[in-house]
Amino acid sequence: MWNKTKILKFILIIVLLLISCQKKQPDWPRDIMTSMWVPGEAQKVSYYTLKGTYQVKYKIDECYPAMKVIETIVSEMKTQGWKRLEFDSLNPKIKLNHARASGGMWSDFSDQDGNNISQWIEDWEDAQKNVVRYGLRYQTKSKVNENTCSLEVVVIFLPFKILENKGSVNP
């Protein structure tokens, strides 16, 4: 039989488990956090830094071709004053998906494990020449189509000094 002490311990354990499962945001500068759109329904959210960049990775349930997600990113970034780039900030001779003559086609390729990948890249620049890159990706064993609904998103905040050191920007 459960006594009050056991019940209180049980409730405390449940509360601690629920708190530990929440999506924890890092203590990054506000302008960096607000430039990285993460929807409330995002799953497996992880925040990290890598070689001077700020990154967030998550999954959402959004079927191919994720036009709702892309439109939301465009709206969010424009509202914050970011400029959508036509060319890849890391490979300046390559046009980004939305700017291609084909009218915004996803890039399709196979990886070394035989997975079919469909990828969409968006680069956005602010007044200080920082860049935010959104990488959207579907990965399947069969051909990606409208029944493919597990979307992986990586958002990278690239400070201008990082891009400048890589020689990817014009002075």
GUNURO-603692 format. One line per 3 residues: their letters; for each residue y, z, x of N, C-alpha, C. Coordinates in nm, 3 decimals, m for minus. Atoms other than C-alpha are relative to their C-alpha. Layout:
a	Y,Z,X,Y,Z,X,Y,Z,X; ...
END
This chain:
mwn	m0.118,0.000,0.083,0.000,0.000,0.000,0.125,0.000,0.088; m0.123,0.014,m0.077,0.347,m0.088,0.121,0.094,0.116,m0.032; m0.103,m0.102,0.023,0.594,0.193,0.170,0.137,m0.061,0.029
ktk	m0.137,0.052,m0.016,0.973,0.154,0.191,0.028,m0.045,0.143; m0.024,0.036,m0.140,0.975,0.143,0.572,m0.062,m0.135,0.032; 0.066,0.129,m0.025,0.725,m0.144,0.585,0.073,m0.113,m0.071
ilk	m0.073,0.103,0.074,0.917,m0.336,0.318,0.131,m0.033,0.070; m0.126,0.024,m0.071,1.247,m0.292,0.505,m0.023,m0.076,0.130; 0.033,0.073,m0.123,1.085,m0.406,0.832,m0.032,m0.146,m0.031
fil	0.036,0.136,0.039,0.940,m0.709,0.656,0.125,m0.082,m0.034; m0.125,0.069,0.038,1.280,m0.801,0.506,0.084,m0.029,0.124; m0.076,0.019,m0.123,1.449,m0.755,0.845,m0.057,m0.115,0.083
iiv	0.065,0.109,m0.075,1.198,m0.987,1.014,0.031,m0.134,m0.065; m0.030,0.125,0.071,1.249,m1.253,0.746,0.145,m0.041,0.023; m0.142,0.029,m0.022,1.630,m1.231,0.782,0.022,m0.050,0.143
lll	m0.014,0.044,m0.140,1.607,m1.260,1.162,m0.057,m0.139,0.021; 0.058,0.134,m0.011,1.379,m1.563,1.133,0.091,m0.105,m0.062; m0.091,0.095,0.063,1.617,m1.733,0.892,0.125,m0.024,0.083
isc	m0.119,0.013,m0.084,1.916,m1.667,1.117,m0.032,m0.084,0.124; 0.035,0.074,m0.122,1.735,m1.803,1.423,m0.027,m0.146,m0.027; 0.029,0.139,0.033,1.651,m2.127,1.239,0.125,m0.081,m0.032
qkk	m0.123,0.072,0.031,2.014,m2.217,1.169,0.039,m0.091,0.116; m0.048,0.094,m0.101,2.173,m2.511,1.351,0.116,0.066,0.073; m0.102,m0.070,m0.078,2.372,m2.348,1.629,0.088,m0.103,0.071
qpd	m0.095,0.088,m0.067,2.684,m2.533,1.741,0.046,0.067,0.129; m0.047,m0.056,m0.127,2.795,m2.489,2.100,0.148,0.034,m0.004; m0.139,m0.038,m0.012,3.127,m2.345,2.207,0.074,m0.106,0.083
wpr	m0.068,0.111,m0.067,3.278,m2.683,2.302,0.142,m0.010,m0.054; m0.137,0.020,0.051,3.646,m2.783,2.270,m0.002,m0.062,m0.139; m0.006,0.044,0.140,3.744,m2.848,1.908,0.007,m0.152,m0.013
dim	m0.014,0.146,0.012,3.847,m3.212,1.968,m0.131,m0.071,0.028; 0.131,0.060,m0.029,3.501,m3.286,2.108,m0.092,0.019,m0.120; 0.088,m0.028,0.114,3.317,m3.118,1.821,0.038,m0.084,m0.123
tsm	m0.041,0.075,0.120,3.524,m3.292,1.551,m0.024,m0.150,0.015; 0.025,0.144,m0.020,3.463,m3.635,1.708,m0.147,m0.036,m0.014; 0.145,0.024,0.007,3.085,m3.597,1.673,m0.049,0.030,m0.142
wvp	0.041,m0.018,0.138,2.979,m3.654,1.312,m0.148,0.038,m0.008; 0.136,m0.046,0.025,2.670,m3.455,1.218,m0.009,0.035,m0.148; 0.008,m0.028,0.143,2.577,m3.469,0.849,m0.072,0.131,m0.029
gea	0.060,m0.128,0.037,2.476,m3.149,0.672,m0.151,m0.006,m0.013; 0.145,0.013,0.019,2.127,m3.284,0.603,m0.074,m0.037,0.128; 0.063,0.036,m0.128,2.060,m3.359,0.972,m0.112,0.099,0.035
qkv	0.115,m0.080,m0.041,1.728,m3.233,1.109,m0.015,m0.006,0.151; 0.027,m0.006,m0.144,1.621,m3.134,1.459,0.127,m0.024,0.083; m0.130,0.016,m0.068,1.983,m3.104,1.574,m0.003,0.075,0.133
syy	m0.010,m0.067,m0.130,2.028,m3.032,1.943,0.129,m0.045,0.070; m0.125,0.022,m0.073,2.353,m3.001,2.141,m0.028,0.025,0.147; 0.018,m0.021,m0.144,2.362,m3.041,2.518,0.108,m0.075,0.078
tlk	m0.089,0.072,m0.090,2.574,m3.149,2.811,m0.086,m0.067,0.107; 0.074,0.074,m0.101,2.462,m3.402,3.068,0.099,m0.078,0.087; m0.085,0.070,m0.098,2.650,m3.516,3.379,0.142,m0.019,m0.048
gty	m0.140,0.003,0.041,2.992,m3.431,3.240,0.025,m0.051,m0.141; m0.016,0.047,0.138,2.926,m3.566,2.889,m0.047,0.109,m0.096; 0.042,m0.090,0.107,2.880,m3.379,2.561,m0.085,m0.083,m0.096
qvk	0.089,0.080,0.083,2.589,m3.491,2.345,m0.063,0.082,m0.112; 0.074,m0.060,0.112,2.428,m3.418,2.011,m0.102,m0.104,m0.046; 0.109,0.086,0.044,2.099,m3.558,1.890,m0.056,0.057,m0.130
yki	0.057,m0.047,0.126,1.958,m3.541,1.537,m0.074,m0.113,m0.070; 0.070,0.096,0.086,1.739,m3.711,1.277,0.050,0.019,m0.142; m0.032,m0.006,0.142,1.826,m3.798,0.920,m0.090,m0.097,m0.076
dec	0.076,0.090,0.086,1.640,m3.957,0.632,0.096,m0.104,m0.057; m0.087,0.109,0.044,1.821,m4.288,0.590,m0.073,m0.131,0.028; 0.079,0.122,m0.015,1.642,m4.615,0.528,0.081,m0.112,0.066
ypa	m0.056,0.116,m0.068,1.707,m4.927,0.736,0.069,m0.089,m0.103; m0.074,0.005,m0.125,1.969,m5.071,0.785,0.109,0.106,0.016; m0.090,m0.116,m0.017,2.162,m4.740,0.746,0.148,m0.034,m0.020
mkv	m0.139,0.039,0.021,2.478,m4.903,0.613,0.086,0.118,m0.046; m0.075,m0.118,0.046,2.583,m4.577,0.443,0.040,0.087,0.120; m0.029,m0.079,m0.119,2.562,m4.393,0.777,0.107,m0.069,0.084
iet	m0.098,0.074,m0.081,2.751,m4.666,0.964,0.138,0.004,m0.066; m0.128,m0.005,0.071,3.022,m4.678,0.696,0.064,0.139,0.008; m0.052,m0.136,m0.011,3.056,m4.299,0.710,0.056,0.025,0.140
ivs	m0.050,m0.014,m0.138,3.091,m4.304,1.090,0.135,m0.071,0.014; m0.124,0.078,m0.008,3.357,m4.576,1.064,0.113,0.075,m0.070; m0.101,m0.073,0.076,3.546,m4.379,0.799,0.045,0.127,0.071
emk	m0.031,m0.125,m0.070,3.525,m4.047,0.987,0.083,m0.025,0.126; m0.069,0.025,m0.127,3.637,m4.195,1.319,0.140,m0.057,m0.023; m0.133,0.056,0.030,3.924,m4.399,1.172,0.094,0.108,m0.052
tqg	m0.081,m0.110,0.054,4.046,m4.093,0.982,0.054,0.088,0.112; m0.041,m0.084,m0.112,4.064,m3.905,1.312,0.084,m0.076,0.103; m0.086,0.077,m0.088,4.261,m4.187,1.477,m0.071,m0.070,0.115
wkr	0.075,0.069,m0.104,3.982,m4.332,1.693,0.000,m0.151,m0.027; 0.000,0.146,0.010,3.978,m4.708,1.763,m0.142,m0.051,0.028; 0.133,0.059,m0.015,3.653,m4.900,1.714,0.007,m0.110,0.106
lef	m0.001,0.098,m0.108,3.575,m5.097,2.029,m0.088,m0.120,m0.034; 0.075,0.123,0.021,3.451,m5.454,2.027,m0.108,m0.017,0.107; 0.093,0.015,m0.112,3.281,m5.438,2.368,m0.056,0.135,0.044
dsl	0.071,m0.118,m0.049,3.035,m5.187,2.511,0.079,0.063,0.115; m0.081,m0.067,m0.102,3.228,m4.929,2.716,m0.075,0.017,0.132; 0.079,m0.013,m0.123,2.943,m4.901,2.969,m0.044,m0.136,0.055
npk	0.033,0.138,m0.039,2.869,m5.277,2.979,0.104,m0.092,m0.061; m0.116,0.064,0.064,3.209,m5.439,2.913,m0.014,m0.148,m0.036; 0.017,0.141,0.035,3.075,m5.796,2.890,m0.086,m0.018,m0.125
ikl	0.089,0.007,0.115,2.845,m5.712,2.598,0.074,0.046,m0.126; m0.060,m0.038,0.128,2.974,m5.713,2.240,m0.089,0.101,m0.071; 0.073,m0.099,0.078,2.875,m5.419,2.024,m0.052,m0.063,m0.130
nha	0.068,0.056,0.116,2.661,m5.473,1.714,0.094,m0.052,m0.108; m0.088,0.040,0.109,2.943,m5.487,1.458,0.087,m0.121,0.035; m0.092,0.106,m0.044,3.143,m5.741,1.666,m0.071,m0.132,0.030
ras	0.075,0.122,m0.030,2.868,m5.999,1.711,0.020,m0.103,m0.110; m0.020,0.111,0.094,2.903,m6.340,1.547,m0.102,0.004,m0.113; 0.106,m0.007,0.101,2.581,m6.268,1.358,0.035,0.096,m0.114
ggm	m0.045,m0.086,0.108,2.775,m6.022,1.144,m0.056,0.140,0.002; 0.045,m0.138,m0.009,2.655,m5.690,1.271,m0.148,0.018,m0.007; 0.146,m0.012,m0.002,2.289,m5.736,1.343,m0.044,0.114,0.090
wsd	0.063,m0.101,m0.082,2.075,m5.457,1.477,m0.067,m0.069,0.118; 0.072,0.050,m0.117,1.927,m5.508,1.825,m0.145,0.044,m0.013; 0.143,m0.030,0.012,1.548,m5.527,1.816,m0.071,m0.028,0.132
fsd	0.080,0.017,m0.121,1.309,m5.479,2.107,m0.122,0.091,m0.008; 0.119,m0.087,m0.009,0.977,m5.318,2.201,0.011,0.084,0.126; m0.001,m0.086,m0.119,0.944,m5.023,2.436,m0.134,m0.011,0.074
qdg	0.119,0.009,m0.084,0.677,m4.969,2.705,m0.126,0.050,m0.071; 0.115,m0.051,0.074,0.453,m4.791,2.451,m0.039,m0.090,m0.117; 0.031,0.093,0.108,0.452,m5.087,2.212,0.068,0.032,m0.132
nni	m0.075,m0.032,0.121,0.689,m4.928,1.960,0.106,m0.106,m0.025; m0.109,0.090,0.037,0.926,m5.155,1.773,0.125,0.086,m0.021; m0.126,m0.075,0.005,1.285,m5.034,1.812,0.108,m0.089,m0.060
sqw	m0.123,0.063,0.049,1.591,m5.131,1.610,0.112,0.096,0.035; m0.106,m0.085,m0.054,1.913,m5.003,1.764,0.138,m0.053,m0.038; m0.140,0.033,0.032,2.283,m4.996,1.667,0.087,0.089,0.088
ied	m0.091,m0.074,m0.087,2.556,m4.893,1.913,0.143,m0.017,m0.051; m0.143,m0.003,0.037,2.914,m4.797,1.816,0.074,0.074,0.110; m0.087,m0.069,m0.094,3.183,m4.710,2.072,0.139,0.012,m0.062
wed	m0.132,m0.031,0.054,3.512,m4.548,1.973,0.086,0.060,0.111; m0.090,m0.048,m0.105,3.816,m4.477,2.192,0.119,0.071,m0.062; m0.118,m0.071,0.048,4.094,m4.222,2.144,0.121,m0.035,0.088
aqk	m0.124,0.030,m0.072,4.453,m4.228,2.276,m0.008,0.037,0.148; 0.015,m0.042,m0.140,4.343,m4.054,2.599,m0.107,m0.080,0.074; 0.102,0.089,m0.056,4.080,m4.327,2.664,m0.138,0.066,0.012
nvv	0.135,m0.056,0.011,3.787,m4.091,2.595,m0.078,m0.090,m0.094; 0.084,0.083,0.086,3.494,m4.267,2.430,m0.107,0.086,m0.066; 0.113,m0.059,0.071,3.252,m4.149,2.165,m0.095,m0.115,m0.034
ryg	0.104,0.101,0.025,2.929,m4.347,2.146,m0.099,0.054,m0.102; 0.103,m0.030,0.098,2.704,m4.342,1.842,m0.115,m0.098,0.024; 0.120,0.081,m0.014,2.351,m4.468,1.903,m0.093,0.031,m0.115
lry	0.091,m0.016,0.113,2.141,m4.520,1.590,m0.127,m0.076,0.033; 0.124,0.061,m0.043,1.775,m4.599,1.629,m0.115,0.030,m0.098; 0.125,m0.013,0.074,1.462,m4.662,1.426,m0.112,m0.035,0.097
qtk	0.115,0.026,m0.087,1.125,m4.651,1.601,m0.127,0.004,m0.085; 0.124,0.006,0.077,0.798,m4.762,1.443,m0.107,m0.076,0.079; 0.110,0.079,m0.058,0.458,m4.906,1.535,m0.003,m0.139,m0.061
skv	m0.005,0.130,0.066,0.510,m5.188,1.284,0.145,m0.050,0.000; m0.135,0.056,0.004,0.813,m5.409,1.219,0.093,0.091,m0.082; m0.099,m0.082,0.071,1.124,m5.211,1.120,0.049,m0.079,m0.122
nen	m0.047,0.065,0.122,1.221,m5.288,0.758,0.061,0.106,m0.092; m0.067,m0.091,0.093,1.382,m5.132,0.449,m0.085,0.122,m0.039; 0.085,m0.117,0.026,1.083,m4.895,0.418,m0.002,0.097,0.118
tcs	m0.011,m0.088,m0.116,1.164,m4.744,0.759,0.118,0.093,m0.025; m0.105,m0.092,0.047,1.361,m4.428,0.678,0.026,0.119,0.091; m0.026,m0.111,m0.093,1.357,m4.195,0.980,0.095,m0.049,0.108
lev	m0.105,0.047,m0.090,1.683,m4.253,1.166,0.032,0.106,0.105; m0.039,m0.088,m0.111,1.747,m4.098,1.508,0.142,m0.036,0.040; m0.140,0.022,m0.038,2.112,m4.054,1.606,0.030,0.082,0.126
vvi	m0.052,m0.070,m0.118,2.259,m3.967,1.945,0.148,m0.030,0.006; m0.144,0.015,m0.011,2.632,m3.906,1.975,0.041,0.055,0.136; m0.039,m0.039,m0.136,2.786,m3.893,2.322,0.152,m0.005,0.012
flp	m0.142,m0.003,m0.032,3.140,m3.785,2.408,0.013,m0.022,0.149; m0.018,0.037,m0.141,3.233,m3.957,2.736,0.147,0.018,0.037; m0.139,m0.017,m0.044,3.551,m3.817,2.891,0.045,m0.118,0.085
fki	m0.054,0.113,m0.075,3.778,m4.082,3.042,m0.035,0.007,0.148; 0.026,m0.011,m0.144,3.725,m3.945,3.393,m0.143,m0.043,0.036; 0.138,0.045,m0.023,3.349,m4.014,3.363,m0.005,m0.152,m0.002
len	m0.002,0.146,0.010,3.408,m4.373,3.251,0.073,m0.062,0.118; m0.079,0.049,m0.112,3.670,m4.424,3.520,m0.083,0.002,0.129; 0.085,m0.012,m0.120,3.426,m4.304,3.790,m0.115,m0.101,0.001
kgs	0.108,0.098,0.009,3.159,m4.545,3.662,0.054,m0.142,0.013; m0.059,0.133,m0.011,3.405,m4.834,3.687,m0.012,m0.081,m0.128; 0.019,0.070,0.126,3.356,m4.916,3.318,0.129,m0.028,m0.075
vnp	m0.126,0.019,0.071,3.722,m4.908,3.220,0.100,m0.067,0.091; m0.107,0.062,m0.077,4.024,m5.103,3.325,0.110,0.103,0.022; m0.107,m0.097,m0.028,4.297,m4.895,3.497,0.127,m0.030,m0.077
END
